[in-house]
Amino acid sequence: MKLPIIKHTLAFIHEHDEDWVHETIDFLEHMADAKGIKDEEVEVIAELLSNMYGALEVNKEIKSGTPEKDALNGFMSRVMGSIGK
């Protein structure tokens, strides 16, 4: 996951609506199952999906009252903590 991508996605959510991100996730998950798709392409899709899911998680924290900076830091700490296990 990349923090700049998550921040950029959050900006999109705040400017538009998180429903757009949900629909994009549905589309990318569908495309990942396409016949003839290469492993490298699936990896790129997976990276995009993980960043979008991350942005949605951070947005949920923000909506519950957590300041954006704290929500981002907390999310990345959880991600880094799970990688180390």
Jmol script that loads the backbone (N, CA, C; Angstrom):
load data "model"
ATOM      1  N   MET A   1       0.844  -1.176   0.000  1.00  0.00           N
ATOM      2  CA  MET A   1       0.000   0.000   0.000  1.00  0.00           C
ATOM      3  C   MET A   1       0.883   1.231   0.000  1.00  0.00           C
ATOM      4  N   LYS A   2       0.399   2.225  -0.683  1.00  0.00           N
ATOM      5  CA  LYS A   2       1.162   3.460  -0.796  1.00  0.00           C
ATOM      6  C   LYS A   2       0.329   4.615  -0.260  1.00  0.00           C
ATOM      7  N   LEU A   3       0.876   5.278   0.740  1.00  0.00           N
ATOM      8  CA  LEU A   3       0.178   6.380   1.391  1.00  0.00           C
ATOM      9  C   LEU A   3      -0.221   7.489   0.414  1.00  0.00           C
ATOM     10  N   PRO A   4       0.646   7.891  -0.532  1.00  0.00           N
ATOM     11  CA  PRO A   4       0.212   8.943  -1.471  1.00  0.00           C
ATOM     12  C   PRO A   4      -1.004   8.532  -2.311  1.00  0.00           C
ATOM     13  N   ILE A   5      -1.090   7.259  -2.680  1.00  0.00           N
ATOM     14  CA  ILE A   5      -2.233   6.788  -3.462  1.00  0.00           C
ATOM     15  C   ILE A   5      -3.493   6.790  -2.596  1.00  0.00           C
ATOM     16  N   ILE A   6      -3.356   6.383  -1.345  1.00  0.00           N
ATOM     17  CA  ILE A   6      -4.495   6.387  -0.430  1.00  0.00           C
ATOM     18  C   ILE A   6      -4.979   7.818  -0.211  1.00  0.00           C
ATOM     19  N   LYS A   7      -4.047   8.758  -0.016  1.00  0.00           N
ATOM     20  CA  LYS A   7      -4.428  10.164   0.164  1.00  0.00           C
ATOM     21  C   LYS A   7      -5.134  10.706  -1.075  1.00  0.00           C
ATOM     22  N   HIS A   8      -4.622  10.350  -2.240  1.00  0.00           N
ATOM     23  CA  HIS A   8      -5.223  10.823  -3.491  1.00  0.00           C
ATOM     24  C   HIS A   8      -6.639  10.260  -3.645  1.00  0.00           C
ATOM     25  N   THR A   9      -6.808   9.008  -3.285  1.00  0.00           N
ATOM     26  CA  THR A   9      -8.137   8.387  -3.341  1.00  0.00           C
ATOM     27  C   THR A   9      -9.070   9.044  -2.338  1.00  0.00           C
ATOM     28  N   LEU A  10      -8.564   9.365  -1.150  1.00  0.00           N
ATOM     29  CA  LEU A  10      -9.374  10.074  -0.156  1.00  0.00           C
ATOM     30  C   LEU A  10      -9.839  11.429  -0.690  1.00  0.00           C
ATOM     31  N   ALA A  11      -8.951  12.125  -1.369  1.00  0.00           N
ATOM     32  CA  ALA A  11      -9.332  13.416  -1.947  1.00  0.00           C
ATOM     33  C   ALA A  11     -10.462  13.230  -2.953  1.00  0.00           C
ATOM     34  N   PHE A  12     -10.394  12.165  -3.734  1.00  0.00           N
ATOM     35  CA  PHE A  12     -11.460  11.872  -4.692  1.00  0.00           C
ATOM     36  C   PHE A  12     -12.767  11.591  -3.958  1.00  0.00           C
ATOM     37  N   ILE A  13     -12.687  10.801  -2.900  1.00  0.00           N
ATOM     38  CA  ILE A  13     -13.886  10.475  -2.116  1.00  0.00           C
ATOM     39  C   ILE A  13     -14.513  11.739  -1.552  1.00  0.00           C
ATOM     40  N   HIS A  14     -13.682  12.622  -1.016  1.00  0.00           N
ATOM     41  CA  HIS A  14     -14.207  13.860  -0.417  1.00  0.00           C
ATOM     42  C   HIS A  14     -14.799  14.784  -1.472  1.00  0.00           C
ATOM     43  N   GLU A  15     -14.220  14.780  -2.669  1.00  0.00           N
ATOM     44  CA  GLU A  15     -14.715  15.646  -3.735  1.00  0.00           C
ATOM     45  C   GLU A  15     -15.961  15.075  -4.408  1.00  0.00           C
ATOM     46  N   HIS A  16     -16.023  13.779  -4.509  1.00  0.00           N
ATOM     47  CA  HIS A  16     -17.131  13.134  -5.214  1.00  0.00           C
ATOM     48  C   HIS A  16     -17.985  12.329  -4.230  1.00  0.00           C
ATOM     49  N   ASP A  17     -17.699  11.027  -4.166  1.00  0.00           N
ATOM     50  CA  ASP A  17     -18.505  10.155  -3.321  1.00  0.00           C
ATOM     51  C   ASP A  17     -17.797   8.808  -3.237  1.00  0.00           C
ATOM     52  N   GLU A  18     -17.903   8.153  -2.111  1.00  0.00           N
ATOM     53  CA  GLU A  18     -17.220   6.868  -1.988  1.00  0.00           C
ATOM     54  C   GLU A  18     -17.879   5.773  -2.824  1.00  0.00           C
ATOM     55  N   ASP A  19     -19.118   5.984  -3.249  1.00  0.00           N
ATOM     56  CA  ASP A  19     -19.768   5.000  -4.116  1.00  0.00           C
ATOM     57  C   ASP A  19     -18.992   4.776  -5.405  1.00  0.00           C
ATOM     58  N   TRP A  20     -18.352   5.829  -5.922  1.00  0.00           N
ATOM     59  CA  TRP A  20     -17.542   5.686  -7.133  1.00  0.00           C
ATOM     60  C   TRP A  20     -16.403   4.692  -6.890  1.00  0.00           C
ATOM     61  N   VAL A  21     -15.813   4.753  -5.715  1.00  0.00           N
ATOM     62  CA  VAL A  21     -14.703   3.851  -5.394  1.00  0.00           C
ATOM     63  C   VAL A  21     -15.219   2.421  -5.257  1.00  0.00           C
ATOM     64  N   HIS A  22     -16.359   2.250  -4.621  1.00  0.00           N
ATOM     65  CA  HIS A  22     -16.948   0.910  -4.510  1.00  0.00           C
ATOM     66  C   HIS A  22     -17.223   0.314  -5.893  1.00  0.00           C
ATOM     67  N   GLU A  23     -17.761   1.123  -6.781  1.00  0.00           N
ATOM     68  CA  GLU A  23     -18.053   0.643  -8.134  1.00  0.00           C
ATOM     69  C   GLU A  23     -16.769   0.322  -8.898  1.00  0.00           C
ATOM     70  N   THR A  24     -15.733   1.115  -8.694  1.00  0.00           N
ATOM     71  CA  THR A  24     -14.446   0.853  -9.339  1.00  0.00           C
ATOM     72  C   THR A  24     -13.845  -0.442  -8.821  1.00  0.00           C
ATOM     73  N   ILE A  25     -13.981  -0.679  -7.529  1.00  0.00           N
ATOM     74  CA  ILE A  25     -13.500  -1.932  -6.945  1.00  0.00           C
ATOM     75  C   ILE A  25     -14.227  -3.114  -7.578  1.00  0.00           C
ATOM     76  N   ASP A  26     -15.539  -3.019  -7.689  1.00  0.00           N
ATOM     77  CA  ASP A  26     -16.309  -4.094  -8.321  1.00  0.00           C
ATOM     78  C   ASP A  26     -15.810  -4.358  -9.739  1.00  0.00           C
ATOM     79  N   PHE A  27     -15.587  -3.285 -10.486  1.00  0.00           N
ATOM     80  CA  PHE A  27     -15.123  -3.421 -11.861  1.00  0.00           C
ATOM     81  C   PHE A  27     -13.734  -4.065 -11.918  1.00  0.00           C
ATOM     82  N   LEU A  28     -12.804  -3.579 -11.094  1.00  0.00           N
ATOM     83  CA  LEU A  28     -11.447  -4.133 -11.122  1.00  0.00           C
ATOM     84  C   LEU A  28     -11.416  -5.596 -10.690  1.00  0.00           C
ATOM     85  N   GLU A  29     -12.226  -5.957  -9.707  1.00  0.00           N
ATOM     86  CA  GLU A  29     -12.305  -7.363  -9.301  1.00  0.00           C
ATOM     87  C   GLU A  29     -12.840  -8.215 -10.450  1.00  0.00           C
ATOM     88  N   HIS A  30     -13.787  -7.694 -11.180  1.00  0.00           N
ATOM     89  CA  HIS A  30     -14.325  -8.404 -12.343  1.00  0.00           C
ATOM     90  C   HIS A  30     -13.242  -8.550 -13.426  1.00  0.00           C
ATOM     91  N   MET A  31     -12.496  -7.475 -13.663  1.00  0.00           N
ATOM     92  CA  MET A  31     -11.448  -7.507 -14.690  1.00  0.00           C
ATOM     93  C   MET A  31     -10.317  -8.464 -14.329  1.00  0.00           C
ATOM     94  N   ALA A  32     -10.047  -8.618 -13.056  1.00  0.00           N
ATOM     95  CA  ALA A  32      -8.969  -9.516 -12.627  1.00  0.00           C
ATOM     96  C   ALA A  32      -9.271 -10.964 -13.003  1.00  0.00           C
ATOM     97  N   ASP A  33     -10.530 -11.285 -13.212  1.00  0.00           N
ATOM     98  CA  ASP A  33     -10.933 -12.641 -13.596  1.00  0.00           C
ATOM     99  C   ASP A  33     -11.025 -12.826 -15.105  1.00  0.00           C
ATOM    100  N   ALA A  34     -10.677 -11.798 -15.867  1.00  0.00           N
ATOM    101  CA  ALA A  34     -10.818 -11.869 -17.323  1.00  0.00           C
ATOM    102  C   ALA A  34      -9.906 -12.940 -17.917  1.00  0.00           C
ATOM    103  N   LYS A  35     -10.410 -13.597 -18.930  1.00  0.00           N
ATOM    104  CA  LYS A  35      -9.632 -14.609 -19.632  1.00  0.00           C
ATOM    105  C   LYS A  35      -8.457 -13.928 -20.341  1.00  0.00           C
ATOM    106  N   GLY A  36      -7.286 -14.494 -20.206  1.00  0.00           N
ATOM    107  CA  GLY A  36      -6.113 -13.987 -20.900  1.00  0.00           C
ATOM    108  C   GLY A  36      -5.366 -12.885 -20.180  1.00  0.00           C
ATOM    109  N   ILE A  37      -5.808 -12.502 -18.995  1.00  0.00           N
ATOM    110  CA  ILE A  37      -5.105 -11.452 -18.268  1.00  0.00           C
ATOM    111  C   ILE A  37      -3.790 -12.014 -17.734  1.00  0.00           C
ATOM    112  N   LYS A  38      -2.739 -11.221 -17.830  1.00  0.00           N
ATOM    113  CA  LYS A  38      -1.400 -11.648 -17.426  1.00  0.00           C
ATOM    114  C   LYS A  38      -1.207 -11.460 -15.926  1.00  0.00           C
ATOM    115  N   ASP A  39      -0.289 -12.236 -15.367  1.00  0.00           N
ATOM    116  CA  ASP A  39       0.004 -12.140 -13.939  1.00  0.00           C
ATOM    117  C   ASP A  39       0.423 -10.724 -13.542  1.00  0.00           C
ATOM    118  N   GLU A  40       1.221 -10.079 -14.375  1.00  0.00           N
ATOM    119  CA  GLU A  40       1.670  -8.720 -14.064  1.00  0.00           C
ATOM    120  C   GLU A  40       0.483  -7.765 -13.995  1.00  0.00           C
ATOM    121  N   GLU A  41      -0.490  -7.972 -14.871  1.00  0.00           N
ATOM    122  CA  GLU A  41      -1.682  -7.121 -14.875  1.00  0.00           C
ATOM    123  C   GLU A  41      -2.522  -7.362 -13.631  1.00  0.00           C
ATOM    124  N   VAL A  42      -2.619  -8.600 -13.205  1.00  0.00           N
ATOM    125  CA  VAL A  42      -3.354  -8.924 -11.980  1.00  0.00           C
ATOM    126  C   VAL A  42      -2.668  -8.281 -10.780  1.00  0.00           C
ATOM    127  N   GLU A  43      -1.336  -8.272 -10.773  1.00  0.00           N
ATOM    128  CA  GLU A  43      -0.596  -7.641  -9.675  1.00  0.00           C
ATOM    129  C   GLU A  43      -0.881  -6.144  -9.588  1.00  0.00           C
ATOM    130  N   VAL A  44      -0.947  -5.487 -10.744  1.00  0.00           N
ATOM    131  CA  VAL A  44      -1.246  -4.049 -10.762  1.00  0.00           C
ATOM    132  C   VAL A  44      -2.666  -3.805 -10.248  1.00  0.00           C
ATOM    133  N   ILE A  45      -3.601  -4.620 -10.719  1.00  0.00           N
ATOM    134  CA  ILE A  45      -4.985  -4.490 -10.258  1.00  0.00           C
ATOM    135  C   ILE A  45      -5.062  -4.715  -8.751  1.00  0.00           C
ATOM    136  N   ALA A  46      -4.347  -5.717  -8.262  1.00  0.00           N
ATOM    137  CA  ALA A  46      -4.355  -6.023  -6.828  1.00  0.00           C
ATOM    138  C   ALA A  46      -3.794  -4.857  -6.008  1.00  0.00           C
ATOM    139  N   GLU A  47      -2.751  -4.213  -6.510  1.00  0.00           N
ATOM    140  CA  GLU A  47      -2.176  -3.066  -5.816  1.00  0.00           C
ATOM    141  C   GLU A  47      -3.176  -1.907  -5.775  1.00  0.00           C
ATOM    142  N   LEU A  48      -3.843  -1.662  -6.893  1.00  0.00           N
ATOM    143  CA  LEU A  48      -4.866  -0.614  -6.921  1.00  0.00           C
ATOM    144  C   LEU A  48      -5.997  -0.932  -5.948  1.00  0.00           C
ATOM    145  N   LEU A  49      -6.437  -2.178  -5.955  1.00  0.00           N
ATOM    146  CA  LEU A  49      -7.518  -2.583  -5.056  1.00  0.00           C
ATOM    147  C   LEU A  49      -7.131  -2.400  -3.594  1.00  0.00           C
ATOM    148  N   SER A  50      -5.922  -2.813  -3.238  1.00  0.00           N
ATOM    149  CA  SER A  50      -5.521  -2.687  -1.835  1.00  0.00           C
ATOM    150  C   SER A  50      -5.487  -1.226  -1.405  1.00  0.00           C
ATOM    151  N   ASN A  51      -5.045  -0.340  -2.289  1.00  0.00           N
ATOM    152  CA  ASN A  51      -5.037   1.088  -1.962  1.00  0.00           C
ATOM    153  C   ASN A  51      -6.446   1.648  -1.844  1.00  0.00           C
ATOM    154  N   MET A  52      -7.349   1.204  -2.702  1.00  0.00           N
ATOM    155  CA  MET A  52      -8.737   1.688  -2.623  1.00  0.00           C
ATOM    156  C   MET A  52      -9.414   1.182  -1.356  1.00  0.00           C
ATOM    157  N   TYR A  53      -9.208  -0.100  -1.028  1.00  0.00           N
ATOM    158  CA  TYR A  53      -9.775  -0.611   0.220  1.00  0.00           C
ATOM    159  C   TYR A  53      -9.197   0.129   1.415  1.00  0.00           C
ATOM    160  N   GLY A  54      -7.905   0.437   1.363  1.00  0.00           N
ATOM    161  CA  GLY A  54      -7.281   1.199   2.434  1.00  0.00           C
ATOM    162  C   GLY A  54      -7.897   2.579   2.580  1.00  0.00           C
ATOM    163  N   ALA A  55      -8.119   3.242   1.452  1.00  0.00           N
ATOM    164  CA  ALA A  55      -8.726   4.579   1.490  1.00  0.00           C
ATOM    165  C   ALA A  55     -10.131   4.520   2.071  1.00  0.00           C
ATOM    166  N   LEU A  56     -10.872   3.479   1.739  1.00  0.00           N
ATOM    167  CA  LEU A  56     -12.223   3.339   2.299  1.00  0.00           C
ATOM    168  C   LEU A  56     -12.168   3.128   3.811  1.00  0.00           C
ATOM    169  N   GLU A  57     -11.196   2.351   4.277  1.00  0.00           N
ATOM    170  CA  GLU A  57     -11.040   2.143   5.725  1.00  0.00           C
ATOM    171  C   GLU A  57     -10.692   3.455   6.428  1.00  0.00           C
ATOM    172  N   VAL A  58      -9.758   4.203   5.852  1.00  0.00           N
ATOM    173  CA  VAL A  58      -9.376   5.489   6.440  1.00  0.00           C
ATOM    174  C   VAL A  58     -10.569   6.443   6.424  1.00  0.00           C
ATOM    175  N   ASN A  59     -11.311   6.451   5.340  1.00  0.00           N
ATOM    176  CA  ASN A  59     -12.485   7.323   5.244  1.00  0.00           C
ATOM    177  C   ASN A  59     -13.517   6.976   6.314  1.00  0.00           C
ATOM    178  N   LYS A  60     -13.671   5.695   6.604  1.00  0.00           N
ATOM    179  CA  LYS A  60     -14.606   5.274   7.657  1.00  0.00           C
ATOM    180  C   LYS A  60     -14.177   5.858   9.002  1.00  0.00           C
ATOM    181  N   GLU A  61     -12.870   5.832   9.271  1.00  0.00           N
ATOM    182  CA  GLU A  61     -12.354   6.405  10.517  1.00  0.00           C
ATOM    183  C   GLU A  61     -12.602   7.915  10.568  1.00  0.00           C
ATOM    184  N   ILE A  62     -12.378   8.582   9.444  1.00  0.00           N
ATOM    185  CA  ILE A  62     -12.586  10.025   9.376  1.00  0.00           C
ATOM    186  C   ILE A  62     -14.053  10.358   9.633  1.00  0.00           C
ATOM    187  N   LYS A  63     -14.952   9.577   9.029  1.00  0.00           N
ATOM    188  CA  LYS A  63     -16.384   9.813   9.220  1.00  0.00           C
ATOM    189  C   LYS A  63     -16.811   9.599  10.666  1.00  0.00           C
ATOM    190  N   SER A  64     -16.064   8.751  11.392  1.00  0.00           N
ATOM    191  CA  SER A  64     -16.411   8.517  12.797  1.00  0.00           C
ATOM    192  C   SER A  64     -15.780   9.554  13.725  1.00  0.00           C
ATOM    193  N   GLY A  65     -15.083  10.554  13.139  1.00  0.00           N
ATOM    194  CA  GLY A  65     -14.579  11.657  13.944  1.00  0.00           C
ATOM    195  C   GLY A  65     -13.076  11.711  14.119  1.00  0.00           C
ATOM    196  N   THR A  66     -12.351  10.747  13.606  1.00  0.00           N
ATOM    197  CA  THR A  66     -10.896  10.757  13.722  1.00  0.00           C
ATOM    198  C   THR A  66     -10.321  11.753  12.721  1.00  0.00           C
ATOM    199  N   PRO A  67      -9.406  12.625  13.162  1.00  0.00           N
ATOM    200  CA  PRO A  67      -8.771  13.543  12.208  1.00  0.00           C
ATOM    201  C   PRO A  67      -8.053  12.752  11.099  1.00  0.00           C
ATOM    202  N   GLU A  68      -8.042  13.302   9.878  1.00  0.00           N
ATOM    203  CA  GLU A  68      -7.485  12.568   8.731  1.00  0.00           C
ATOM    204  C   GLU A  68      -6.054  12.101   8.975  1.00  0.00           C
ATOM    205  N   LYS A  69      -5.218  12.971   9.500  1.00  0.00           N
ATOM    206  CA  LYS A  69      -3.816  12.606   9.738  1.00  0.00           C
ATOM    207  C   LYS A  69      -3.723  11.422  10.698  1.00  0.00           C
ATOM    208  N   ASP A  70      -4.498  11.444  11.767  1.00  0.00           N
ATOM    209  CA  ASP A  70      -4.487  10.345  12.735  1.00  0.00           C
ATOM    210  C   ASP A  70      -5.043   9.061  12.122  1.00  0.00           C
ATOM    211  N   ALA A  71      -6.083   9.195  11.311  1.00  0.00           N
ATOM    212  CA  ALA A  71      -6.667   8.021  10.661  1.00  0.00           C
ATOM    213  C   ALA A  71      -5.661   7.385   9.704  1.00  0.00           C
ATOM    214  N   LEU A  72      -4.955   8.221   8.937  1.00  0.00           N
ATOM    215  CA  LEU A  72      -3.936   7.702   8.018  1.00  0.00           C
ATOM    216  C   LEU A  72      -2.790   7.034   8.771  1.00  0.00           C
ATOM    217  N   ASN A  73      -2.300   7.713   9.807  1.00  0.00           N
ATOM    218  CA  ASN A  73      -1.196   7.148  10.584  1.00  0.00           C
ATOM    219  C   ASN A  73      -1.594   5.849  11.263  1.00  0.00           C
ATOM    220  N   GLY A  74      -2.788   5.809  11.819  1.00  0.00           N
ATOM    221  CA  GLY A  74      -3.264   4.593  12.477  1.00  0.00           C
ATOM    222  C   GLY A  74      -3.413   3.441  11.504  1.00  0.00           C
ATOM    223  N   PHE A  75      -3.951   3.737  10.339  1.00  0.00           N
ATOM    224  CA  PHE A  75      -4.124   2.699   9.329  1.00  0.00           C
ATOM    225  C   PHE A  75      -2.772   2.143   8.889  1.00  0.00           C
ATOM    226  N   MET A  76      -1.832   3.037   8.579  1.00  0.00           N
ATOM    227  CA  MET A  76      -0.520   2.581   8.120  1.00  0.00           C
ATOM    228  C   MET A  76       0.214   1.818   9.220  1.00  0.00           C
ATOM    229  N   SER A  77       0.018   2.191  10.468  1.00  0.00           N
ATOM    230  CA  SER A  77       0.629   1.459  11.577  1.00  0.00           C
ATOM    231  C   SER A  77       0.073   0.041  11.646  1.00  0.00           C
ATOM    232  N   ARG A  78      -1.243  -0.095  11.461  1.00  0.00           N
ATOM    233  CA  ARG A  78      -1.850  -1.439  11.449  1.00  0.00           C
ATOM    234  C   ARG A  78      -1.326  -2.268  10.290  1.00  0.00           C
ATOM    235  N   VAL A  79      -1.198  -1.639   9.133  1.00  0.00           N
ATOM    236  CA  VAL A  79      -0.699  -2.361   7.951  1.00  0.00           C
ATOM    237  C   VAL A  79       0.742  -2.817   8.193  1.00  0.00           C
ATOM    238  N   MET A  80       1.572  -1.908   8.665  1.00  0.00           N
ATOM    239  CA  MET A  80       2.979  -2.256   8.899  1.00  0.00           C
ATOM    240  C   MET A  80       3.094  -3.306  10.010  1.00  0.00           C
ATOM    241  N   GLY A  81       2.232  -3.224  11.009  1.00  0.00           N
ATOM    242  CA  GLY A  81       2.242  -4.216  12.086  1.00  0.00           C
ATOM    243  C   GLY A  81       1.846  -5.595  11.598  1.00  0.00           C
ATOM    244  N   SER A  82       0.920  -5.652  10.660  1.00  0.00           N
ATOM    245  CA  SER A  82       0.483  -6.952  10.144  1.00  0.00           C
ATOM    246  C   SER A  82       1.523  -7.544   9.206  1.00  0.00           C
ATOM    247  N   ILE A  83       2.318  -6.689   8.549  1.00  0.00           N
ATOM    248  CA  ILE A  83       3.363  -7.188   7.658  1.00  0.00           C
ATOM    249  C   ILE A  83       4.480  -7.822   8.462  1.00  0.00           C
ATOM    250  N   GLY A  84       4.771  -7.252   9.621  1.00  0.00           N
ATOM    251  CA  GLY A  84       5.856  -7.762  10.455  1.00  0.00           C
ATOM    252  C   GLY A  84       5.562  -9.081  11.129  1.00  0.00           C
ATOM    253  N   LYS A  85       4.310  -9.512  11.114  1.00  0.00           N
ATOM    254  CA  LYS A  85       3.940 -10.755  11.803  1.00  0.00           C
ATOM    255  C   LYS A  85       4.197 -11.960  10.949  1.00  0.00           C
TER     256      LYS A  85
END
end "model"
wireframe off; spacefill off
backbone 0.3
color backbone group
